[in-house]
Amino acid sequence: MRIIILDDEPDIRYLTAIGLERFGGMTAREAASANEAIALARETRPDVILLDVFMPLEDGPAVLERLRQDPSTSDVPVIFMTANPAESDVGKLLGLGAVAVLEKPFDPVTLGDRIRVALRDA
């Protein structure tokens, strides 16, 4: 499974990618910006994009909207990640078209399984 991780925190991207690759048997690519993630998505056609909700330049919902407007990425499943579930309206995020919302921090050992379940249940 090919995954793109978009998060403004380099450590979060790195640890998420390592966990998904070592424990989830997945191939993870990291993106530090919306433009980078969208370019990667066009190039690699990932199975899912993990998308941080709160980022300084362009938040997760805005990135999801851009992905949905692009025919080459419009059908790529998106899972939001947030460290502030109380500040994130999970229902609204799901209503935007995300298949799930995961709370950070998450266990890198079980993250791959959580993603598979979210995609299966979508």
Steps between C-alpha positions, in 0.01 A plus 500: 500500500633843400444786743578872496542669838441877504587663830684823576700330777805313362521268802136395463550427129814300566364293789174434315686388188734273695209343688300439184796349318642286783180382663235553234686372196410817312693741280487851642595830337526820701382846399564823689254716306170481317665557165753225564228255609281576199793459260591168666139385479485579129829321442456190716120443522511402870252267662439756776620840621549571871426869538566719804201718587685800645789637293623859482475585130215285375290287733393143434145578386634748240745238373221242478294745295790547258545124471130453422506771231784332311377211281827311552462500882126538551442138600803447727379414853605746769539436872534808718742506794460739790666560834198708608188288461307734729571790263433291190139443406537132407154486346580799280832347393326177405234703321771653283572154366769361728470128570621537861652734756790370710618659822872574538708365652425152376670167553734441204466124547124500442466798265512289184218280626293806595542638149399169342187483717407861415536431129305176522217664695484807271 
